[in-house]
Amino acid sequence: MIDQKYAPYAALILRLGLGTMWMSHALLKYVVFTIPGFAGFLGSVGMPGFMAWPVFILEFGGGLMILTGLYSRLASLLLIPVMAGAMWVHLGNGWVFSSPNGGWEYPAFLILVSVVHILLGEGALSLKRSPNISGLRFSVAK
């Protein structure tokens, strides 16, 4: 059973954590690896290096949207393919992200939590709720 009294606050906590994780994932590329370094990495795994900036912008901007509750479910939906690409890159490295070249459990977890966020809703204190997407009703948490 879902406690309707506290569910909006649980969704808020999930949304704040998820948005923070997406933004920190983006900032790692910008601050630690640098965008040119990330572009080089993309090239080394057979992906176009020019995607470095778009991926950074999507992850950081999407994370900020999730954090603030500004169309956050839509942002989560749009970020899933980005992280699916990251997971695909890391599949051969094993499960644990601390493995050499990173494993795939962290990307898998971000995808899972993004799906939960999409299904659960923005929760309390969101700026602008997401509209209906492909017939899915996005008005669970108020």
C-alpha positions as CSV (number, residue, x, y, z in Angstrom):
1,M,0.0,0.0,0.0
2,I,1.2,3.5,-0.8
3,D,0.9,6.1,2.0
4,Q,-0.9,8.9,0.1
5,K,0.0,11.4,2.8
6,Y,3.8,11.0,2.4
7,A,4.1,9.8,-1.2
8,P,4.5,13.3,-2.6
9,Y,7.5,13.9,-0.3
10,A,9.0,10.5,-1.1
11,A,8.8,11.4,-4.8
12,L,10.4,14.8,-4.0
13,I,13.3,13.1,-2.2
14,L,13.7,10.7,-5.1
15,R,13.6,13.6,-7.6
16,L,16.1,15.7,-5.7
17,G,18.5,12.8,-5.5
18,L,18.1,11.8,-9.1
19,G,18.5,15.4,-10.4
20,T,21.6,15.7,-8.3
21,M,23.1,12.5,-9.6
22,W,22.4,13.5,-13.3
23,M,24.1,16.8,-12.7
24,S,27.1,15.3,-11.0
25,H,27.4,12.8,-13.8
26,A,27.6,15.7,-16.2
27,L,29.9,17.8,-14.1
28,L,32.4,14.8,-14.0
29,K,32.7,15.1,-17.7
30,Y,33.2,18.9,-17.6
31,V,35.4,19.3,-14.5
32,V,37.4,16.1,-14.3
33,F,37.6,14.6,-17.8
34,T,37.0,17.9,-19.6
35,I,34.8,18.1,-22.7
36,P,37.8,17.5,-25.1
37,G,38.8,14.5,-23.0
38,F,35.2,13.2,-23.0
39,A,35.1,13.7,-26.8
40,G,38.3,11.7,-27.1
41,F,36.8,8.9,-25.0
42,L,33.7,8.8,-27.2
43,G,35.9,8.5,-30.2
44,S,37.9,5.7,-28.6
45,V,34.7,3.6,-28.2
46,G,33.4,4.3,-31.7
47,M,31.0,7.1,-31.0
48,P,31.3,10.6,-32.6
49,G,33.3,13.0,-30.5
50,F,31.1,15.9,-31.4
51,M,28.5,14.3,-29.1
52,A,30.4,15.4,-26.0
53,W,28.8,18.8,-25.7
54,P,25.3,17.6,-26.4
55,V,25.6,14.8,-23.9
56,F,27.0,17.1,-21.2
57,I,24.2,19.7,-21.9
58,L,21.5,17.0,-21.8
59,E,22.7,15.4,-18.6
60,F,23.3,18.8,-16.8
61,G,20.2,20.5,-18.1
62,G,18.0,17.4,-17.7
63,G,19.4,17.0,-14.2
64,L,18.5,20.6,-13.3
65,M,15.0,20.1,-14.7
66,I,14.6,17.0,-12.6
67,L,16.0,18.7,-9.5
68,T,13.6,21.7,-9.8
69,G,10.6,19.7,-11.0
70,L,10.4,21.6,-14.3
71,Y,8.9,19.0,-16.7
72,S,11.0,16.5,-14.7
73,R,9.3,13.3,-15.9
74,L,9.8,14.4,-19.5
75,A,13.5,15.1,-18.7
76,S,13.9,11.6,-17.2
77,L,12.3,10.0,-20.2
78,L,14.7,11.9,-22.6
79,L,17.8,11.0,-20.5
80,I,17.2,7.3,-20.5
81,P,18.6,6.8,-24.1
82,V,21.7,8.8,-23.1
83,M,22.4,6.5,-20.1
84,A,21.5,3.4,-22.2
85,G,24.3,4.5,-24.5
86,A,26.7,4.9,-21.5
87,M,25.6,1.4,-20.2
88,W,26.3,-0.1,-23.6
89,V,29.8,1.4,-23.6
90,H,30.5,-0.1,-20.2
91,L,28.9,-3.5,-20.6
92,G,32.2,-5.3,-21.4
93,N,33.9,-3.9,-18.3
94,G,31.8,-5.9,-15.8
95,W,29.2,-4.9,-13.2
96,V,31.0,-2.7,-10.7
97,F,31.6,0.9,-11.8
98,S,35.0,0.9,-10.0
99,S,36.2,-1.7,-12.5
100,P,38.9,-0.6,-15.0
101,N,37.1,1.7,-17.4
102,G,34.0,1.6,-15.3
103,G,31.3,-1.0,-15.0
104,W,27.6,-0.8,-15.9
105,E,25.8,-0.9,-12.6
106,Y,25.7,2.9,-12.2
107,P,24.2,3.6,-15.6
108,A,21.7,0.8,-15.0
109,F,20.8,2.3,-11.7
110,L,20.3,5.8,-13.1
111,I,18.0,4.3,-15.8
112,L,16.0,2.3,-13.2
113,V,15.6,5.4,-10.9
114,S,14.6,7.5,-13.9
115,V,11.9,5.0,-14.8
116,V,10.6,5.0,-11.2
117,H,10.6,8.8,-11.3
118,I,8.6,8.7,-14.6
119,L,6.0,6.3,-13.0
120,L,5.9,8.0,-9.6
121,G,5.7,11.6,-10.6
122,E,7.3,14.9,-9.6
123,G,6.1,14.9,-6.1
124,A,5.9,18.0,-3.9
125,L,7.4,21.3,-4.7
126,S,7.8,20.9,-8.4
127,L,7.9,24.0,-10.7
128,K,5.9,22.6,-13.7
129,R,4.5,19.1,-14.0
130,S,5.2,17.1,-17.2
131,P,2.4,16.9,-19.7
132,N,1.0,13.6,-20.9
133,I,3.5,11.7,-23.1
134,S,2.3,9.1,-25.7
135,G,-1.0,8.5,-23.9
136,L,0.7,7.9,-20.5
137,R,-1.1,9.7,-17.7
138,F,1.4,11.7,-15.8
139,S,-0.5,13.1,-12.9
140,V,0.1,10.5,-10.1
141,A,1.6,12.6,-7.3
142,K,0.1,16.0,-6.3
